[in-house]
Amino acid sequence: MYLHNYNLTIRSAVKEDAKILTMWWNDGKVMAHAGFPLGLGTTVEKVENIISSNNDDRRVLIIEIDNIPAGEMSCRRKEGNTAEIGIKICNFDYQNKGYGTKLLKMFISYLFNDCGFEKIILDTNLNNTRAQHVYEKIGFRKVRVRADAWKDQLGNFQSSVDYEMRKEDFIEQTYMN
């Protein structure tokens, strides 16, 4: 998969991306919001195996901004015409600049218009209010809050918010705004 618009690219991860993904996934600052404040403790070889299993039902993607790897996305086909997605801007220099919103709109447009999905779901940590604002701004609807649903690596309970968006809810006219 390869999507490009202006200075933004979303592409399928390849074996050569394993090193940077491993660095991000092992960085507790990058992974804290996902419940891994100590990082994942994974290896390049394990990440290469994950990348090698990319297919039409499950895919790890790389985000590039100005041709520089800046983050990752994921997509997994769920039952029916539903896709579960995730996004993480891993390079802190690119956070809080509106890139996440633009990248999500690019990706969602592709999933609805080119892949035939009718619904997209995602979740985020209840404390990640920045992400919640972005999701709701582009048409995601809060489905539920799962209070104290799991414990992070430090033993702290974490809560999450489930979101969904149906194709008709997508605010496509604001695609690159």
ABEGO torsion letter per residue (X at the ends): XBBBBEABBBBBBBAAAAAAAAAAAABAAAAAAAGBAAEAGBBAAAAAAAAAABBAABBBBBBBBGGBBAEBBBBBBBBEABBBBBBBBABAAABGAGAAAAAAAAAAAAAAAAAGBABBBBBBBAABAAAAAAAAAAGBBBABBBBGABBBAAGBBBBBBBBBBBAAABBAAAAAX
